[in-house]
Amino acid sequence: MRKCPTKKTVLLIYSTIILGVNMAIAQRWEQAQEIVDAIKEPEFPNRTLNVLELGAKGDGKHNDLPAIQSAINICNHAGGGRVVVPKGQYWLEGPIHFKSNVNLYLEKGSVIRFSAVPTDFLPVVFSRWEGTELLGYSPFIYANNCTNIAITGFGTIDGNAKDTFATWLEKQKPDQNTLRDMGDEGIPLEQRVFGEGHWLRPSFIQFINCHRVKMEGVKVIESPFWIIHPVYSSNIIIRNLHIKSFRLNNDGIDLDSCKNVLIEGCTFSTGDDAVVIKSGRDYEGRKLARPSENIVIRNNTCLEVHNGFAIGSEMSGSVRNVFIENNTIKSGRSLIYFKSNLDRGGTIENVYVRNINVEKATKNLIYFQTDYHSFRGGHFPPLFRNFHIENITCKEAGYGIRVQGHSESPITDVHIKNVTIKKAQVPTKIFEHDQVLLKNVMINRKNYSTKK
C-alpha cells in the first residue's frame, strides 16, 4: 500500500515549486537587462551643421522649415552628423522629413513650433492610424525607412495643434469607420487616401520602418494626436523626455509593431495613455502579424495622465516580452491596463510588472479588459496569458484589481503579489472563468490573497 505523504513532505514539495517559480521569474527579469544591453544606439560622424548658417532666423515669424530640412538633407548626403538648432523660436510651415544618419539636436532655449495648418502637412504620406495603414496627412516630424537617427538636446518641440488638428476629433467618425472597413476588407493601400477633405489627425512624431532610433532630453507639447509613434521599427531608445499634451488621444508614446525598445526616465502629463503598446487592428493586424516584443519601460514618472501603462486595444499582431518596472504614477484613471475586444484576436503574453508606486487611480489600479469599446461584431477572442505583477503600492483606487476576460477565451496565468492599496471603493472584481492568483494582496487593510 502506498503511504500518504506527510505534511512535512507536502510543504517541502510546495516550497520547492514556489522556489522554482521565483527563480524562473528572476530569470525573466534578467532577460529585461539583456534586451537593453542588445539595443544598438545610433552613432554619428563628428560633423555639425548649424541651421542659422543655412538661412534659419529663429525669430518665431520667418518660416524656418526650408533651412532645417536643407540641413538634414545636406547632413545625410555628406554621410551623417548633427544638425544643431540654437536658442531661438523656429516657425515651421510644414513637416520635417527625416533622413538616415542624422541627429537633430535642439540646444537649450530652442523651440520648434509648427504652423499646424492642415494644408501645410500635405501631400499625404504612408502611415498607420489606430492600427490600420493609410495615406494621410504627414506627421509633423516624420521618418520613413530611416536608419541611425536621433532627436536630442534640451529644447522644445511644440505641435501648436490645439486650434486646428485637435478640433477634428468631433469630425473624424465617418473617416474612422471608412478606414476600419477598408482594413477589414483588404482594400489596397493606394485607395486609402485621407488627405484634404478628411478628418483623421496625424501623429505628432512618427518613425515608420526605422531602425536604431533615439529620442532624448527634449520637451514635447501640444500634439495633434498620438504624440510619439514608432511603427514597424526596432532598436529604439526613448529617454528623459518631458511630454505634455492633454487632449483625448494624446498618448505619450505608442509602440506599434516594434521590437527591442527601451523607455526610461521620461515624465508624462497626457490626455490619454502615458505609454501604450500596440500591434495593428483586427483583420489587417492579424494578416500582417507584426508583433510588438522585447520592450522595457522603467524609471518613468506620470504626473497627470488619462491612463498609465497599457497594452492594446489594437493588439491583433500580438504583444509579448514586456517588462515594466520602477515607475511612479501620481494620478490617472486605469493605470496598469490591458485592453482588447472580440474584434481583435492576437495574444498578449509574457508581461512582467514590478515596483510601481501610485497615488490615485480614479477608475482601476490593475485592469484586464476584453470588452473594450468600439466593438464591430467580430468573433476573434484575444488571448491573454502569463502575467506577473508584483510590488505595487497605491493610496487610493476605484477598483483595486479588475479582471474581465471573455468566457470563450479566459485570461490565464495571472500572478499578482505584494500589492497594497490603502483605500479602494471596490477591492476586487474577477470573473470566475479567469485564472488569477493573488498572494499577499492587502486592500482596505484586508487580505485578498487566493485561498489554497
C-alpha angles and dihedrals in degrees: 000000000000113000119234112243115256122245089252091055092049091050091048091051092047092048090050091052092049091048090051092050092049091050090050091051091048089053090052090054088052085058088061091062090044089056091051093047091051096053110105113219117216117260127201137199118253093263126124132192120188113210091215088064090057097053106279114143103194090208098122092242108064117079101251096177095098092054095046093045091046091052091052092048094047092046091051093047091050091055101269141293142140126320107204123209107194126207111301145082114286118195114202122194096197142001131312110235111204128221130202124277095022129128111197102207120195113199121217110283095026120127124189107198122185124215091228089204101147097224089056088066097059147133097069122252136199111274145143119245118195090334100315126100120239146147105255147143112317118259110246091248109027132181120179121181094349128150129201102013136150145180109204144151136071105290133105132256109205119192091190087201104137096101099039125023094019090062091061092081090089092051103042103084099093092047091043091055093044092053092048090051089051091052093048092047096045095240110181116262094241089064094053097084116156105172130122112004092030130095111216109127117225124236114258101231117012132179110188123182089355131143133199097022129170135183116181140166103352130118119237121197144166101023126190093218134326105013110213111013121177112184128188088350137132143197094037128169120188110179139170097351125157108216120186125168123124110193123112112276090026094131109175098222125004113191104199117187091331133144139200099026135163122193113180143154095012128144119217133199103165143157092226138013114347092213123001131177120214139167111188138299131275120300096002093045092051092046094051090043095193107156130201108234146158098035129162121193114181147153096014131143125218111196104176117353137159090226131357126218112350145170118208158318090172096047103128093128089055134246126231145162100032123165121191118178147153098016131147125213122189102184140348146120112258108008110179099032136172113180139178143126141215093280094065115061111181130108136263110198145152098032119164123189127176144155101025120160116200131181101187135003105183093192114013135352096196116014133177110184130176098170096067116164127270093051108173100194102271126146107216107119111207119231119233116184145150107025123165116190121174145157099029123158125188133173098201137006142165097219114011101200119002123179121174115164125169116266091235092052111028120197106251141193097019112162118187120176142161095024122154122187114177095198130012128165090211111020098197139355113181125164113237095236093056119093109229127157117199121194126179092352111161118187124169086354090299126117112239097177115143112262117236 
